[in-house]
Amino acid sequence: MEPNWLSKEEEKAWRGFVALRIGLVGHLARQLAQDSGITEAEFEVLVVVSEAPGQRIRSRDLGKALNWERSRLSHQITRMEERGMVAREQCENDARGFDVLLTKVGLKAIQAAAPAHLEGVRHCFIDLLTPAQMKTLSSIAEVVTEHLKKEHPQD
């Protein structure tokens, strides 16, 4: 079966998206580590846990929110526990599961990192786009995200 090759415009759009994603995420991750001493993965975990009710979230729900496999999440939580950023506690309702809780150290870390990270996001992304571009990008993101949820759901 012959591959359905991309047209020149499709290839330009796809490669542009890939370069944008790799370049932007890489730059912001390096800046985050340099400015605050935390990794992108730590920041992602801290954001989700800090926004959860009571700053506590079931580990499986955290994994789903991050779209991470169980082993990656487990290793990351272990590293963050060692740094005092999060703690694990057994679920009150289910002895098989555990909750991830934000600690005072973790709260201080996210509060210290967020302003500079937000400034980087604005400087390298948000402030470069017109309102029309922002609206178009939001629409594109919604279409692709909904397709992935419907056609390729996570277990």
Residue pairs with C-beta under 8 A, 6 or more apart in sequence:
6 14
24 124
24 125
25 40
27 120
27 124
28 40
28 117
28 120
28 121
28 124
29 39
29 40
31 116
31 117
31 120
32 38
32 39
32 40
32 43
32 113
32 116
32 117
32 120
33 39
33 40
35 113
35 116
35 117
36 109
36 112
36 113
36 116
36 117
38 46
38 109
38 113
41 76
42 76
42 79
42 80
42 83
42 85
42 109
43 110
43 113
43 117
44 66
45 62
45 66
45 76
45 77
45 80
45 85
45 86
45 100
46 85
46 86
46 102
46 106
46 109
46 110
46 113
47 110
48 57
48 62
48 65
48 66
49 55
49 56
49 57
49 62
49 86
49 100
49 101
49 102
49 106
50 102
50 106
50 107
50 110
55 101
55 102
55 107
56 89
56 99
56 100
56 101
56 102
57 65
57 99
57 100
58 91
58 97
58 98
58 99
58 100
59 73
59 77
59 88
59 97
59 98
59 99
59 100
60 70
60 97
62 73
62 100
63 69
63 70
63 73
64 154
66 73
67 154
68 76
77 86
77 88
77 100
80 86
80 106
81 87
81 88
83 105
84 103
84 105
84 106
85 102
85 103
85 105
85 106
85 109
86 100
86 101
86 102
86 103
86 106
87 100
87 101
87 103
88 98
88 99
88 100
88 101
89 98
89 99
89 101
90 97
90 98
90 99
91 97
91 98
91 99
102 110
126 134
129 137
